Amino acid sequence: MKTAPELWSLVGQAQDLPHGAAQIALVEQVLRRVDEAGDPELAFYARLLATTAYVYGGEPGKAFVPFSWCVADFDRNPAPYHQRWQHNLLWLFKTMVNALTTFHEVPLARTYAVLDDMERRYRETGHGMHAVYKHRYLVASHVGQTEEADAWFERWQSAQRDALSDCAGCDPTDVAKYLSSRDRFADAVALAEPVLSGELSCSEQPQGILRELTVPYLQTGELQKAADAHRRAYRLERGNLADLWNIGTHLGFCGRTGNEHRGLEMLQRHIDWLERAPSPAAEMNFAAEAAMLLRRLSETGHGELTVRRKDRADITVTELAPELAERALILAARFDARNGTGHQSELIAETINAQPYGIDLVLSPTARLARPETVRPEPEPALEVPAAADPAELLDLATEHFLEERPAALAATLTALDERFPVLADPLLAARRLAMIGNLLSWQGDETFAERWSVAADLFDTAGAESDAIVLRARAALARTQQGEPDPAPIQADVEHQEKNGDARGRANAWARLAVLHAVRDEMAEAAEAIGRCADYATESGYPRTVASHADLRARILANSDDRAGALAAARQAWEFYRVHGPAFRLAPIATVYGQLLDDPAGQIEAFGTAIATGDAGEVLPARIGRGRALKRADRAGDAIADLVEAVALCTEQGLVPGGAYARWELAEAYALAGRSVEAAEVAEEALLAFDELSDRESANNARFLLAKQYREIGDRAGAVSRYRELIEQLADNPEGRGQVGEEVGGLLFDLDRDAEAAEAFRAAGDALREAGDLLGELRTLRRRISALHYADDPAAAEETYRLAGERFAALPAELAAEPGAIWETGVTAFEQARMLMARDRHADAVPVLRDLPPRLRRIGAIDEADRLDTMYGEALHHSGDPAAAATHLRELLAAMAPESANRELAERILGEAEKS
């Protein structure tokens, strides 16, 4: 049997937990023992807490019993503690009215009785009718009494707000809903949008008002705001069973804005919740919205898609849609039977049969807004092949086109040759034609080009053209080598032949092929040496295009040889030539390589942009990613998003799973840098799933860290805690990282008023930082732990932590202890400890804690902190029974304190109190 103090402790722990199954379980543990503890106030308060936990944890049907018990106890056994908790009880009347309407099993008369009782109690306690009129409006609206609902709405809006009115977010949310139902969308936006810029502390906000604004934003043309509101609201609601009705609203929004597949993903995530819906009304509305979504999928040709359900066979979209529609309509009929109207059936039928808004909206942050247009270079001018040219002249012309890298002209010349001279009896001419056909095929990506070269080489031998045969055999051998069939002998033979017999261009080409052979064999030193010889011969040749093509190759080889400077110089040389002279199929790859080698974001943006503009399919993906990264580096993250969205789409189209994961990571970071945290979180979640599947632990941890930061930005602090804790588990071998992340967790839990958990998180973080050798970091977490323990009402643990902090500071190396950071931490730790003691009227114990620290803080320039501690010291002296000493100390302090000090007013007030004593 647990004692009352033990149960009060459990109640405190339950309050610190987020709404959901864990909180309900702990509350029920208390309820099973509370009546045995002999503490009437505990019994009353535990049931108040249970009522709230059930409603917001997704089990509102359980809330009626503890609430009714509290009302009966309040009326039957008046006691002082009832007055302490009266406000809570009166507030819960609103919750009960809302809950009663969602259970068709509860007679409508019961709801009206609770409303009447609510009105009576509010009047008797001097409260206004603002909340009462609102809930009469809500009930009338639920039943379908439109004129009565409008009348109550007007009375609600005319009444004065008071302490029992719904929060500054929830009231405007319900007004916006009313206005939207009357197609007054602009009015809804004008009323509700300003609320978002204020402080919203209610657990139902800001997601409630954001959800209610999705359709008004859409209907008033604020499409980006509509998308953002949906994303942000759904993210905050998707983890709570109590929000099943609201999640259904998001399904409907997807189904009516052209986002049926996104809606299906969401439905798949929540379909099993339908079997444990918080209320029949939530079940009905979710089923209706889901049925509409599934109908839209069927109508757009996707009825064969399947939905998976726990412990049940998979079912197609087409089959599930009527099943859910029937389920919703049956429940609507039960509500109408209870209410005596047909209103719910009408609403549900309208929902099931709803048509698209006629406004397509992009909700997925990885979806293309539109396929980007490609700016292609000017085509080669039309070629007129000389009509009187003989075969040799045509082949000379083809060779010129090949050397000048003009594929269209080469193709036209070869076509003319074939048409005019289909048979070439001369083996030399036949060899030349076959060699040129191989050249053209190599440009066109036809893998048979090497075979043509090999046959052409044999014909050159027959014709006695040994040099040409050697070159073609080397080219064919290199092609086979690059395809995984090493054949070095012809390549070596070509180098030897060219050194003895070739010109500068021939030697450059031979050494280039040898460099590639070495690179393929991962002999990078030899490759770098060979490409250096190639460069020398290319320069000697005097052909600018030859120089450029080999500079392109040199850039790639040197980049893989860790010679970034050399690679950059070579890439720049090739880039400067090809951007002026083309062709596009040469420009695109070198533009990408050049961009990757540059450090200057502006230069990278230009280079990658050039690659993208060519439309080269092989380069657009790396160029999009490269330009996206460069734009982020240039503080233009918003501009990077389009490139990175396109990169994700390209990876998906090409089946590049790892590439898609990394592209999503880049996109998530861009969204985060652009301040679009909701999209950043959604894309980072996709990246995290992929990284986990790829077993890329480092990237997955980076994604978790980014996710936690974005969750904080969008107000999902509990989600941030969860992600940080996942990250801590992954950092078992990294105490520094574990400590840093653990401290973030502690801070988040502290902000969530989960103070006991925060204290434990700070303890674990401090241990990890100490293990990592960060002694000042450990002191910082000890100081923050004291603050958390103070609010967790655990003074004994706080004192033990302060003692440990003193030991740790005393053990610091002398140089470290003398640093301003260490002195500051010691002073502020004393502040936290003194605050804890003084809050418990232990002023005498606070005096020695505060006595000697202010002068040390002043020596490091921490004047405000020193003034604050000195003021606290005077307060501690005063309340510990020595007002004279307090007055003397405070006079001296005020004489030295700057006039603008934030502590002056407090010090003067305490001095006045001490002097009166």
Secondary structure, DSSP 8 states (H G I E B T S, - for coil): ---HHHHHHHHHHHHHS-SSHHHHHHHHHHHTTGGGTT-HHHHHHHHHHHHHHHHHTT-GGGTHHHHHHHHHHHHHS--HHHHHTHHHHHHHHHHHHHHHHT-TTS-HHHHHHHHHHHHHHHHHTT--SHHHHHHHHHHHHHHT-HHHHHHHHHHHHHS---TTS--TTHHHHHHHHHHHHTT-HHHHHHHHGGGGGS---STTTTHHHHHHHHHHHHHTT-HHHHHHHHHHHHHHHTT-GGGHHHHHHHHHHHHTTT-HHHHHHHHHHHGGGGGG-SSHHHHHHHHHHHHHHHHHHHHTT-TT-EEEETTEEEEEHHHHHHHHHHHHHHHHHHHHHHHTSSHHHHHHHHHHT----S------TTS-SS----------------TT--HHHHHHHHHHHHHTT-HHHHHHHHHHHHHH-S---SHHHHHHHHHHHHHHHHHHT-TTHHHHHHHHHHHHHHHT-HHHHHHHHHHHHHHHHHTT---HHHHHHHHHHHHHH--HHHHHHHHHHHHHHHHHTT-HHHHHHHHHHHHHHHHHHT-HHHHHHHHHHHHHHHHTTT-HHHHHHHHHHHHHHHHHH--HHHHHHHHHHHHHH---HHHHHHHHHHHHHHT-TTTHHHHHHHHHHHHHHTT-HHHHHHHHHHHHHHHHHTT-HHHHHHHHHHHHHHHHHTT-HHHHHHHHHHHHHHHHHHT-HHHHHHHHHHHHHHHHHTT-HHHHHHHHHHHHHHTTT-HHHHHHHHHHHHHHHHHTT-HHHHHHHHHHHHHHHHHTT-HHHHHHHHHHHHHHHHHTT-HHHHHHHHHHHHHHHHTS-HHHHTSHHHHHHHHHHHHHHHHHHHTTT-HHHHHHHHTTHHHHHHHTT-HHHHHHHHHHHHHHHHHTT-HHHHHHHHHHHHHHS-TT-TTHHHHHHHHHHHHH-
